Amino acid sequence: ESKSHVFSMLVDAPIDPLERYLGFPYYLEIKYSCEGLTSKAQVRRGHLTGLKPVVLVTFQPPVNFYRWKIERLQIQMEAAPFLNSDPCVAEVCVMSWYTPMPIKNGSVVMYVDVSSNGLGPFITDKRFQMNINGFLKRKREDNEIHFIVGDTLSDLMPQDFVNITSSPLWYTINQSPVLILGGIPNEKYILLTDTSFNDFSLVELSIDSCWVGSFYCPQTGFTATIYDTIATESTLFIRQNQLVYYFTGTYSTLHEHDRGSGRWIRVLANECIKKLCPVPFHSNGSEYILALTTGKNEGYVHFGTITATDNLEILYNLPEFIPDARGLEFLMILGVESFTSTPMIPKGLSYNPYSSLLFIWGNFLLLSYDSEDFIYLADFPKEQFIKYLVSSFRGDMVIVTENEEIWYYQESSYRVYQLFPSKGWEVHLSLQLMHQSSEYASNTTMLTLFYEDSELYQLVYLQDGSEGRLTKRLLPVEKILSYQQLENHYQLKQQGNYSALTFTNLCPFTVLRLRDLPKPQRFTRQERYRARAPYVLDLSGFHSEDSLAVYQGLVYYLLWLHSKYDKPYADPVHDPTWRWWKNKKQDKDYYFYLASNRRSVGGVHIDMDSYEKIYDLKSESKLPKHIFLDKGTVYSFSILLSSREHNFKAKPTFGTAFQVESQLELGVVLAHPRCIDVEVLQKVFINRNSVLFSIKIKDKMLCYDQGLSGHHLMKTSMTLKVVGTSGNCFKSTNVGDSMQGNLMMPMYIGCPPGKRLAFDITYTLEYSRMRNKHYFDCVHKDPEMPCFLFRDMFYPFFLIQDLVTGDSGSFTGSYVLKVVGGGPTLSGLRDYSEEEIYRYNSPLNKTNSLIWTTTTSRTTKDLAFHILSYESQGIDIFAPEFFFKVLVSNRDVDESTYCDYQLTFLLHIHGLPLSAKRALFILTVSSSIFLGLVLLYIIICLLWPYMIKVCSILRWKINNMITSESYYSYATSKVFTTPPGSVGTFKEGHL
C-alpha cells in the first residue's frame, strides 16, 4: 500500500522525495486492563504518566533456505498513542496505542512481545503469535472470510467432546502457522487455529470419505473420524481410515505466487496407510512426514513421497519381558539382569536431536544417549501403556497414557513423576475451584497437551451443567510437584504446649544466579532494528492517521533497506541504514530546529537516529534459547550457588594446607562429547556459603566440514545439572513458578547465520590506483559497479561482514576464483557450462582460452584451479569490454572457519577491443604519419643552410632598398626647402 500521499507533504523532512514509500496493511492495537478498573481509565492513566508500550516482532526463519536467506530478524517499535474517532466531550476519551504490524517475505510465523518502557504503571510482559493463515479466502458473494478447507461450525456440541480420548498435536516445531487437531468421534471435524489455540474454529472438512477396503487393505470398520493430523509450514495432512489427504495453503510470502491446492488431494492412493507420523524438525530445506502401511505392503515406510524399505536397519533388539529393577530407579540393560513375567510391548519411538536422547516406549520407558546402550526407567508402572509423548526439546517431557494419566520426565535424570491424577493435582484443583477460576470445572475432558515457549498447556473441554466451552490453560508442573513435595516431606515439632508444622526443603541451594554472560548477539545471531514513532508537533502528543501512515512507511522502508543490503559490493560503511541518511546527516540540527519551534511541515518530525540497527544488546540474567558455534568458538559464563547451611568441609592435604570441599556439586551433560569440550572451574566462598562455577564451552573442530551460512547445522546441547535438584527445587516469581537446578541450552555447530563475504570495492580501487599508478573508469560511470581497465592488473580484496554484530574486516583466508559466466552487455549475460568454466579458469587448460592468469603458483589438490589470498600478486585479464560473472569460494581451501563463503559478483572490464584488420589499419596510418614527419625533418635539415643564405641575401637587398629610398627623400627636401620670408634664388651648379 503506497504512502506517497503523506510523504509528499514532508517537504522539509530528511527523506528522499524521489523514493516511493509503502506500508504494511495492518496495525497492532495495544490496550491493557486491571481487575476492578475499566480498560479505558487504565489506558488514559498510563498515557498521562508516560507509558509507551514497546513491541518486539520476531520473524521465524523459513524452511526453504534455497529460496530464502536464513536470518534471525527482529524489529523493535515504540507504540504511538492514538485517539479513537468516537465523539467525546472530555480532553482524553477512548485511546489506544498503535504500531505497524510488519510482515516479511519467507516468514509466516511471527512472535510479538509487548513490554513497558519503564514509565507509568507496572505492566507485565505479554507474548503471543501473529501468524499468517493461508487457508482463508474472502468470497465475492458476501465479502466474508471463509475457510477453504471446509465449512465452519458455530456450535460446539457436548457429545463431540465430553469424555473423548486425547490426541497428540503434531506439527513442524516453530514453523507451522496453522495447527489442526482431529480425534472427534464419527465426525469429519477438526479444530483449526492460527494463534496456538488462544482462539480456534471447528471446521467440517470437505473430503469425499471413500471406502476402499479390500482383500489387500482390510478394515475392521468405517468411521468418519479424522485420526492423524499433521501441520507443516504451508500444508496440512490428515488420515481418515486408510486414506491420506493433504491441503496446501495460499502463502504469497513463501512462494511469491498463488500455489494453494484449492482442495483436499488424496495421496498414496495404492497404499493402505495405518498411521501417519510427524518429523518434528525440518532439514535440508524441506519438511517430512512418515506413513506406515498395512495390508499387502505391511512393513513399508513412506518417507514423504519416497518409499523406503532397503535402507532400514535393526537399531536395537528389545528384551521379551520387562526387566526387574528390584527397587532401583533405573536399570542399565546389559543382558544379565532378571526379568518380570510382564511382556514388553513397544508402541513408539521418540527422539530429541538436541540432547541425542532416544526413547522407546509402550508399557515401559527406555532411553539411550547413543542408540546402542539403553536404560530402563523403573518409576513408570508396567501396568500402564503410553499413548504418546510430548517433548519441549529443552529438557522436559510429558507422557500421556491410554487411560489419560499424565507423567512428567526431566532429561538427564532417572525419575518419572505422576502429575495427574496425583495428590499435588488435587491440591491445585481445589485451590483453583476455590478462587472460581474460569479455566477449571468439575467436569473436564482433555483434548491434547502441547508445549509453547517451554510452558506446558492443555486444551480442555469444560462443562458446567449444560454449558460447555473449550479453553487453553497452563498445566503448572512446578506447582503440582511442589505440592506433592509438601505432602510427603513435613513433620510436627513440639514447641511448648503446641505442635508446629514444618516442611523439609530438599533443594540443596537457596540461590542460583548466572554471571559473566557474554553479549548475546554474537552467539544467538539475532539481528535487531529499532524504530520509534515520528514525533508529532501537536501539544496533546496524540498521533493522527497521517502520522501513523508516516510511521508505516518508515518501518517498511527500514526493512526494505535490510532486504536490499545483502549485495555483492560492500558499502563504504557497514550498516544497512547508511544509505538512507548519508546525504542528510549534516542537516540534522536544522531539522531539529524546525521541530523544536513547531515549524516542521506536515506536523511530524523524523529523527534519523530513531531508525537504526542495534549491535550491542545486553545479556539477560538467563542462558540464551540457543547459541551458534563456529570453528573453535568458545562460550563462557559462571554460575553462583548459595546455600542456607554450611555445606563445606576442609580436607587435609600434604603439609599444613587444607583443601575446601563443597557439597554443592554441578554436573555438565554434553549431547555430543566428541564434538564439544567443556571446562568447569570451582571457587568456594566460605564466608558467603557460596560456590562459583566458571564454565567454558568450546567447539573441538572435529564434527563439521563447511557449509553455507545457516545451512545444514548440527544440533547438539549442553545441560547443567545441580546434583539433587530434580523435582526438588522451585522458584516463585510474579510471572509464575519455575524449576531450578537444571538448565539446558541447545547449540548449533556450523556456519552461523548472518555472516557473508563481500567484494571490498573501496579498498580494491584504492589499491589498484596505487599499484597501477592510475585508474580509468568507464565513460558512463556506474557508482554501483566501477570499471577496471583490461590492461591493468586486477587486485581484488574481500570483506567478512557480520550482519549481526556489525563487525567488518578483511578476508585473510584462501579462496578460489572462477569466472562462471559473462557477456558483452548486462542483458547478454549467460552462465558457463562446467566444461567452459574449466577451460576458461584452469591452469591445466592448454587450448589458449584462459580468461585470466596469475603468478600465484598455489593450486587445489587436483591442480585444477589457482588458490588465491589477499597477499596474491594480482590477476591479468585478457578480455576488454566485457561483463564477467565471478564466483569466489573458500570451500576446501580455508580451514579457519566452518563457513563456506560463496560470493558471486559482476566485474566490468572496459577498454578498446581491436580486430586484426583495424589494428593493421591503425598501424599503417600511424607509421605513415611517423615516416612523413621524419622525412620532413630530414629535408628541413638539408635545406636549412641554403635557406639561411637566401634569407640573408634577401634581407641585404631589402635593407639597401630601404636605405636608398631614405637618402633620396632626405636630399630632395634640402634642395626645395627655403626659409620663410626670404627670396629664393637658383644657381647652376653640380652635385
N, C-alpha and C positions, 0 to 999 in steps of 0.2 A: 504494500500500500504506500503510495507516494505521499511524502510530507512536504513537497516543494512549496505548497501554498503558504505554509507558515514560515519556512526558512527564507522565502523571498522577502519577507518583511524585515529580516535581521540584517539591515544594510551596514551596520557598524559593529557586527559581531566577528569574532576570529574564525570564520568559516569561509570556505571557498564557494562563492556563489555559482560557480560552474558545475559543482558536484551535484549529483542527484541523491537526495536523502530519502530513504524509505523507512518503513516502520513495520513492526510486528502487528498481527491482527488482534492481539489480546493484551489486556491489562490484568494485573493481580491486585485485587482489593483486599485490604487488611483492616480488621477490626479486632477488638478484644472485649471481654466481659468478665466480671467477677460476681460471685454469688451474693445475692441481696441487693445488687445495684444494676441499674439499666445499662445496656451497652452504649447507648447514645451519651449518657452522662459520663461514663468512664472514658470514652474516646475524646470527648471535649476536655476533660480534666488532663488526660495525657498530653494532648496538643498544647494546652496552655502552660504546662510545666516542662515543655521542651522535649517530649518523647517523639522520636522519629524511628520507626522500625527499620531494621537493616535486613535486607533479603539477599540470601546467597543461593544462587541457582547452580547446580552441578549437573553437567551433561554426561550421561553414561556413554563410554566409548562404544562404537558399533562392533558387530560381529565380523563383518566382511572387511578385513583390513586390506584386501586387494583393491577394493573400491574406494574406501575412505581412509584418511590418515588416522592412526591411533594417537589420541591425545586425551589427557585428563584435564578438562577445561571447567573453570568456574567463573562466574561474574557476580560481583558484589554490588548491590544497588541500594541507594538510600531512598526510602519511600517519601512521596510528596503528598502533603495534606491537600484535600480537595473537598469543597462544599458541594453537597448534593443540590440539585435544582429544585427541590421541594420548597414551596412558599413557607416563609417563616418570619416572624417579627423580631426574633432575638438576633443578637450580633453573631453568635455562632450556633447554628442549628445542627442538622444531621450532617456529619462529615465522616470521611474515611481517609485512609492513606492508599496511594496507588503507586505501583511501579510497572514498567513494561514487563510483559511475560515473554522472554525471548525463546526462540526455538532455533535448532541448529541442524543443518544437513548431516545425515548419518546417525543422528541420535533420536530415539523415540522414547527413552526413559530419562526423566529429569527429577532430581531431588531438590526440594525447596526447603531451606532453613530460614526461619524468621526469628530474629532476636532483637533485643532493645539496644539503643545507642547509649545506654547508661544513665539517661536523664529521665525524670518523671517517675512514675510508679514502677515497682519491680514486677517485671513480666517474665514468666518462664519461657524458655525457647520452645519453638514449635517446628516439627519436621514432618513433611508429607511428600507424596509423589505427585508429579504432574506429568502424566503420560499421554501419548498420542494413541487414540483409538482408531485403528484403520478398518473397523467393522461396522461403522456407522455411515449413513448416507441420508442426505436430505431429499425427500421426494417432492416432485414438482406438483403433485396433486394437492397436497395440503401444506406444503412448505414446512413440514415437520421432519425431525430427525428420527430415523428408524434403524434398527439393526438389520443387517443384510444376511446374517446367519440364520435368522428365524424370526418368530413373532414374539414380541414382549408380552409377558403375562403380568397383570397388575396385582393380582391377589396371590398371597401365599397361603395355600391350604394346609391346615394342620396335618392331614393324613399323608401329605407328601414329606413331612419332616419329623414327626414325632416318632421316637424310638427306632429310627433307621440307624444303620451302622455307618460309621465314619469312613471317609475315603481319603487317600493321600492327595495332596495338592502338588502336581508335577508341573515344572516349568524350567526354562533355562535361567539359571541364577543370575540376577542383576540385569537381565536382558529382555525379559518379557514384559511389554507394556500392558498386556491384557491377560488376566488369569481366568481359567474356567474350572468348574468343579461339577462332576456328574454324581452318579450314585443314587439318584431319586428313583425309587422302585416303580417299574412298569410305566415310566413316562419318558418321553424324549426331551426331558428338561435338563438344562444346565444353569448354573449360577455363573454369571459373567461380570467381571469388574475390571476397571482400569485405574482404581485407586487402592489396590491391595485390600479390598473388602471394607474400606471406610463407607462406601456405598456400592450397590450392586444391582443387577437386573436378573430376573428369572426369564429365561428365553426357551421357547419350544423350537427345536431345530427343524429345519426344512430338509429332511433326508427321507429317502424312499423306504427304508426299513425292509429291505428284501429278505426273504428266507430262502437260503440256498443250501440247506442241509442235504447231505447225500451220503452214499456209502463211503466216499473218500473224506467227507467232512462231517462226522457225526455230531449232532447237537442233541442234548437231553431235552431241550425245550426252547421256545421262542419267547423273548421278552423285549420290550421297547427300552429297557434301561440302558443308559449310557454308562458303561463301566469304566473305561480308561479314558482320561483326558490329559493332554499334554499341550502346553502353550510354549511357543518359541518366539523369536523376535518379531516375526510377521505372519506366522502360520499357526493354526490350531489343528490338532489331531484328536480324533475320537475313535473309540471302538464300541460297536454295538453288535452283540452276538459274536460272530466270527468276521464281521465286516469292519474295514478300516477306511475312514474318510479324512480328508484334510480340506481346509479352507484358508486361502491366502488373502490377507487384508490389503487394502489400498494404502500404501505408505510412500508418498511422493518424496519425503525427506530421505528415504532409503534408496529408492530406485530412480528418482527423478522423472518417472512417468507412471502411468496407471498400469500396475501389474497385478491387480487383485484378480482372484479367480472368479469372483462373482457368484459362486455356488459351491456346495459341497461336492468334492470329487472323490470317487472311490479309487483306492489303490490296492495293489496285491490281490487283484480280483481272482486269481487262480490259486490262492492260498487260503488256508483255514487258520486264522490268527486267534490264538487263545489268550495272548497277553501283549500289551504294549508296555515298554519300559523306557523311562527317560534317561537321557545322558545329561546330568545337571550342568555341565560346563561346556562351552563351545571350544573348538580347537581348529587350527589350520584355516581360520576364516569361515568356518561352517558350523552348523548345528546338526545334531544327530539324534535319532531315536532307535530303539531296538524293538523288533517284532518277533515274537516266539510263535512257532507254528505247532499245529496238532494235525491229527488225521493222517493222510497218506505221507506227508512230509514231516512227521513228528521228529523233533530234534533240530530242525533247521532254524537258523537265526538270520533274520534280515536286518542288516545294519544300514539304516537309511533306506536306500532302494537297492542295496547290493546284498546278495545272498552270500553268507559266509558259512562254509562247512569245513573246508580243508584246512583253514588256518586256526581252528580251535584246538586247544591242548588241555590236558589234565593239569589242573592247578594244585589240587590237594585231595587226598583220599580221606574222607570223613570216617571216623570210627562208627561202628554199627550201633553202639549204645552210648548213652550219656555217661561221662566219667563220674566217679565217686570222689568228691572233693574232700570228704572226711572233715568237715567243719572249717575248711580254709575258704578265704575269699576268692581265690583264683587258683588255677592249676595249669601248669605247663604241660601240653600234650607231647609226651615223649615216646609213647607206645608201651611203657612199662607200668602205667597206672592201672588201678582197678576200675571196673565199670559197674553201673547200676543195671537193672533189668529194663530200664525205660529206653525204647528205641530213639535214636537221634534222627529226627525228621527235618531236613532243611527246607526252608521256604524262600530264601532270597539272599542276595548279596548287597553290600553297600560299601562304598569306597570313598575316602576323603583324600583327594590328591595333594592337599597341603600337608597333612600330617602323615601321609602314606599309610594310613590305617585301613585295613580291610576287615570287614565284618561279615561273618556267615551266621545266619540266624534262622530260627524255626522255633522248636520248643527248647532252645538253648541259645547261647550267645558266645561265639568265638571271635577273637580278634587277633590280628597279626600285623607286625610292623614291616615285614619283609615278604609276605605272601608265601612263606615257607614254614616258619615256626608259629604255632597257634597257641593262644592262651584261652582257657575256659573260665568264664566268669560265673562263679557259683551262686551269686546272690539272686540271679534270675531263676524263678521256680520252673522246674522242668514240666510241671503240670500245665503251664500256660503256653500258648502259641503266639508268636509275634506276627502281627498282620502287616505292619510297615514301620520303618524308621524315618525320623525327621531329624536332619542334621543342620546345625548353623554353619558348619565348616569353619568354625572358630573355636572348637574345643568342647562344644556342648551338643548333646544328642538326646532325643526323647524316643521312647519305644511305646507303640500302641499295640495292644494285644487283641486277640479275636473277641474277647468279651469287654473291650473298651477300657481296659486298665491302662494307666499312663505311668511309665517308669522313666527315670532320668539317669543319664550316664555322663560323666565328665572324663574327657580323654586324658590320658596319662595317669589314670587311677584304675582301681580294680573293684570299686564299689558301685552297685546299682541301687538306686533309691526309688521306692514306690511313692508316686505323687498322688494318684487317685485310683481307688479310694485309699485314704490314709487318715490318721489322727490329725495330722497337720492340715489336710484339706478340710476336715470337719470344723476345725477352729476357724480357718479362714472363711469358710462359707457362713458360719454363724455370725461372724463379725460383719460381713457384707450385708446379710439379711437384716441385721440389727440397725445398720446405717441406711437401710432401704435403698441400696444401690440399684440403679436401673439395669445393671449388667448381670444380675443374678435373680434366679427364681427357683421355686421349689421343684418345678418340673423342667429339666434341661436335657437337651439332646445335642451331643457334639457332632458336627458335620466334618470338621477337619482340624488339623493342627499345622502351624507353619511358623517359621522364623522370619522376622523382619527387623533389620538392624540389630541383630544378635538378641532380640527380645522374642519370647515365645508367645504366640497368640492362638486363641481358639476362635473358631467360627461356630456359634451355638444357636440353637433354636430354643427360645424361652417361651413358656406357656404359663400364663396366669389366668386360670379359669378357661373361658372360651376364646380369649385373645392370645395371639402368638406373634412373635417377631424374631427376625434374625439379627444377631449382633456380633460384632467382633470385640473380643475382650482380651486383656492381658492375662496370661497364666503366670502368676507370681511364684516362680520356682523357689526363689530365695526365701520368701515368707513362709512357704509351706515347709521347707526344710528347717528353717529356724524354729517354727512351731513344733515340729517333731523333735528337734533337739531339746527344747524346753520340756517336752513331755517325758523325755527319757532321762534327763540329767538334772535332777533337782533333789534337794534334801531339806529336812526340817531341823533347825538348830534351836536348842533351848536357850532362850535369853531371858533370864529372870523367871517371871511367872507365865510367860507365854512363849509360843514357838514361832520362830521366824523362818519364812520360806526363802531359801537361797538357791541360786542356779549356778551350775558349773559352766564356766566359759572354756570351751575346748579349743579355742583358737590360740595358737602359740604366740601370737603377737598382737599388739594393740594398734600400731600404725604401720602402714606400708606406703611409702612415698617414693615416687620416681624422681630422679635428679639427673642433672647434666645431660639432658636430652638435646641432641643437635637440632639445628634449624631443619624443619621438616621437608621443605620443597626439594632439596637435593635427593632425598630418598623416596618421597611419596610421588614425585613427578607431577604435582598438581599445579597447573597454570591458573593464575587468578588475575582478573581485571577488576578495577574499581570504577564505578560510575555514580556520581552524585547528581541529584536533580539540579537543573539550572536554577539560579537564584531569581526569584520573582521580585519585582520592584514594588508591588502592592504592599501597603503597610500591614495588612492583616496576615501576610505570609501565605495565603492560600493560592494554589495554582488554578489556572484556567484550563480550558480544553486545548487552547493553542499551546500553552507552556508544556502540558503533558505530551502533546504531539511533538514538540521540540525534543523532549526527553526521549520519546520513542525513536526519533530519527538519530539522535546521538548514540544511543545504545546499539542500534542496528549498525551504524557506521563503524563503531568501535569493534564489533565482532566481524564486520566485513574486512576491516584492516587486518585483523588477526588471520582470517582465512587466506588473504592475499599475500601475507608475509612469507609464506613458505615458497620462495622462489630461488632459482639457481644463483643469481647475482646478489651478493650481500650488500646491504646498505652501509653507508659510512658509519651510521650509529645503529647498534644492535637493539632495536626496540620497534615494535610494530606501529606505535603511535608517533614516531618521529616525523614521518612524512606529513602527518595531519597538521602539526603545528609548527613545522620548521620555518615557515615564512611569516609567522605571526607572533612568535615568542618575544621578539624585540619590542612589540607594541603592547605587551601585557599591562604595563602601568597605565597606558592610555585607556584601555578597555575598563580597567578597574576604576579609573577616574570617572568615566561616564556612568558606570553603575552606582558608584557611591554618591553621585549627585543626581541619581534617578533620571538620567538622560539617555539611557540605552533605548534605542528604537525597538519596539515590539514588547517592551515590558519585561524582558528577561535578560539575564547576564550569564554568559557561558564562561565558566572558569576553566582554562586549559589544563590546570593541574588536577581537576576533578575527574579526568578521563585518562587513566594510566594503567600500566601493568605493574603488579606487585611482585617484587622479587625477594622480599625479606620478611616473610611470615614468621612469627614467633612460635616456638614449640609450646604445646599444651602439656598439662600435667598427666599425660597418659601416653601409652605407646600408640603409634600411628596404626591405622587399619591395615596397612601393608607397606612394605618397602621394596625397592628395586636395587639389586646388587649387580654392578658391572664387574669387570675382571679385577679381582684383588681389592674390591671395595670393603671398607671397614665401617661398621656401625657400632657405636659405643654409648653407654649410658650407665647409670647407677641406680641401685635400689637400697633404700634405707628402711630397716626393720627395727621397731622398738617394741619392748615387752613390758608388762606390768611388774614382773618379778625379776629377781636376779638370776638370769639364765646363763651365767658364765662361771667357769671354774678354771683355776690355774693348774696347769700340768707341768711338773718339773722336767727340765731338760738337762743336758750336760752342763756342769758347772753350777753357777748360782742363779742362772736366768730361769724365768718361768714363761711358759707359752700359754696365753689365754685362749681357751676354747669356748665356743658358743654352742648352745643347744638349739639356736635358730639356724636351720640348715636350708640351703637353697639348691634345688636341682634344675638342670637345664636339659631338655629333651630336644634333640635335633632329628627332624624327619629324614634327612639325608646327611649323615655324619661324614660320608665320603666327599661331600661337596662343600660343606660349611664347617669352619673351625670356630670354636668358642673358647674364650679365656675368662675365667672368673677369679677375681682377687677379693679377699675378705679383709676388712679392717674393723676391729672391735673398739667400741667406745664404752668402757665400763661405767664411767660416771653418768652416762645417759641411758644405760641399759639398751644400747642400740648396736646394730651391726650394719656396716656399709659394704655392699657387694658391687664391685666395679665389673661390668660385663662388656666384653669386646667380641663382636661377631665379624668374621672375615670370610670372604669367598676364597676357596682353595685353588681356583683357576684350573679345575680338573673336569668339570661336568658339562661344559658348554663349548661349542665351537664358535661360530659367528652367525649373526642374524641381523635382519633389518631392525630399525628402531621400533620397539614394541611388539615385534613378531616372534612367535614360537618360543615364548618364555617358559622356563622350567619352574613349576610350582614346588615350593617347599615351605617349611615353617620352623619356628623356634617356640618352645613352650617353657616358661619359667614356672616352677612349682615350689612353693614353700612346704617343706615336709610337715605332714599332719594337718593340712588345711582343707582337704577335700570334704565338702559337706559340713564344715565346721566354722568357717569364717565368713561373716556377713557385714556389710556396711550399709547404714541407712542414711539417706540424704533427702533433700527437699524434692528431688525428682524421682525418688524410688529407691528400692533396695538393690544391692549388687553383691556378688560373691567376690571374695578376695583370696589372694594367695595362689591363683592360677591364671597366668597371663599367656595368651597365645598370639603370636604375630606372624601372619602369612608373609612369605617373601617370594620374590620372582628373581630368578637368575637369568641374565642375558643382557641384551642391549636395551637400556631403559628408554621409554618413550620420551620425546621432546628433544632428542639430540639429532643434529644434522650436519652435513658437510656443505659448505657454500663456497662459491668462487669469489675470492677476495680481489675484486676488480680494482679497488682503490690502490692497494699496495702493488698489484701487478702492473698497473700503468706507471706508478711512481718508479718501480724498479726497472721496468723496461726503458723508461726515459733516461735513467741513469746509465744503464749498461749500453744502450744503443746510441747514446748521445743526442737523441732526438725522438720525437713521436709525431706521427702523422695520422690524424683521424680521417674519417670519411668526409667527403664534400658535404653530404647531407648527414649531419650528426644525429645519432640516436643516443640520448643520455642513458637509456636502459641497456644499450648494447654497444659500447665503444668498439671501434675497428682497430685492427692490427695490420701493419704493412707486411706484405708477404716476404719482402727481402730482409726484414729484421728478425732476429732471434726472439722466440716467444718464451717468456719466463712466467709460467703460471704459479700462483700461490692460492692456497685454500685455507678456510677457517673452519674450526669446530665450534659450532654455536649451540649453546644450551638455551632452549626456548623457555625453560622453567626458571632457572636461576639467573639468567641474563649474562652468564659468562660467555666470552668470545675470545678465542686465541688461535694462533697459527697452528695449522695441522702439521706436525713434525714427523708423522709416521710415513710409511711407504705406501705407494699406490701404483696401480696400473692404469694407464691412459689409453683409450681406444677411440678412434673415430668410427662411430656406428651408423652414421647417416650423413646426408648432405644434399645440397642442391644449389644452383646458381641464384635462386631467389628464395624468399621465405615460403612462397606458395608452391615452389617446386621441390621442397624437401622430401626425401624418401629415406626409409630405413634400409640399411645394407643387409645382405644375407650373411650367414656365418662364413661362407667362403670368401665373400668380399671383405668382411672385417679382417679375416686372416691375411688376405692379400694386401690390404692397404696399411696394416699395422705391424705385422710380424717381421722381425729382423731375419727370419729364416726364408722369407719370400725372395725368390731370385728372378722375378718377372719384371723388375723395374717399375712396379706400380705402387711403390710406397708413397703415402701422402706426406709423411713426416719422418724425420730421423733425429737421433740424439747421440751424443758422445758417451752417454751412460752405458756401461757395459753390463750392469747387473740385470738379470732376466729371471723369469719364473722358472720353476723346476723343469718344465718341459721345453724351456728355451724359446717359447713361442712369442712372448711379449716382454717388453722392457719393464723394469721396476724403477719407478722414479721416486723422488722425495723432494723436500724443499731445498735441499742442497744440490740438486741436479743442475747441469750446466746449460740448460735451455733446450729448446726444440726448434728445429729448422723445418718450416712448412713450405712445400713446393708449389702449392696451387694458389694463384692470385684470384681475387674477386669471386669468393665462394663462401657459402654458409655451411659450416661443419657442425654436425651433432656429435658432441664429445661425451663419452662415458668415463667417469673416474671412479674407481673402486679400490678399496684396501683389502678385499677378501683374499685370504690365504697368503698375504704378503706382509700383514701388520699384526703383530702379536701383543700389542699394548692394550687392546680392548676387545670386548665381545661384539662390538658394533661392526656390522658390515655396511660401511658408509658407501652409498651409491649416489653419485651426482651426475645428472645429465644436463648439459647446458649447450647453448648455441654459440659458436665462435665465428665472427665475421672477419674474414681475411680479405683485404682490398689491395688493389694495385692495377697496373695496365697490362692486360693479357695480350701478348703479341703472337700472331701466327708467323710461320716461316716466310711467307710472301711479304707480309707487312714489315717484318724485321729486315728482309733484304732491301725492300724499297727505302726504308729509313736509313739503312747503312749506305746505300748508293747516294742518296741525296746528301747525307752528312759528309761523305767522302768527297763528293764533287765540290761542295762548298769549301771544305777544308783545303783541297788542292788548288781551287781557284784563288783563295786568299794567299796561299804560299806563292803561287806563280805571280800574283800581283805584287807581292813583296819583293820578289827577285827582280822583276822588271824595274820597279822603282829604284832598287839599289844600283842597278846597272846604269840607268839613265840619269841618276842624280848629279854626277859631275857636269855633264853636258847641260843639264837644266840650270845648274848654278851659273855656268859660263854665259849661257844665253840670257839669263836673268840679269847678269852683271852688265853685259853689253846693252841690253835694253834699258837698263837703269841709267848708263852713261849717256846714251843718246837722249834720253828724256831729260836728264839734267842739263845737257848742252842746249837743248831747245829752250828750256825754261830760262837759262842764263842769257842767251842771245835776245830773247824777247824782252827780258827785263832791261838790258842795256839800251836797246833801241828806243824803248819808251822813255828812258831817262834822258837820252841825247835830244830827242825831239822836244822835250819840254824845255831844255836850255835855250834853243835857237829862237823859238817863237814866243817866248815869255818876256815882257818889258815891265819896268816899274810903273806904278800908277803916276800920272801927271807928267811924264816925260814924253819926248817925241821920238818915235822910233826911227832909226837910220839903218840903212843896209849897205854893207861894204862887201865888195867882192873879195874873195879870198879863197884859201884851200883848207881843207880839213886835214 
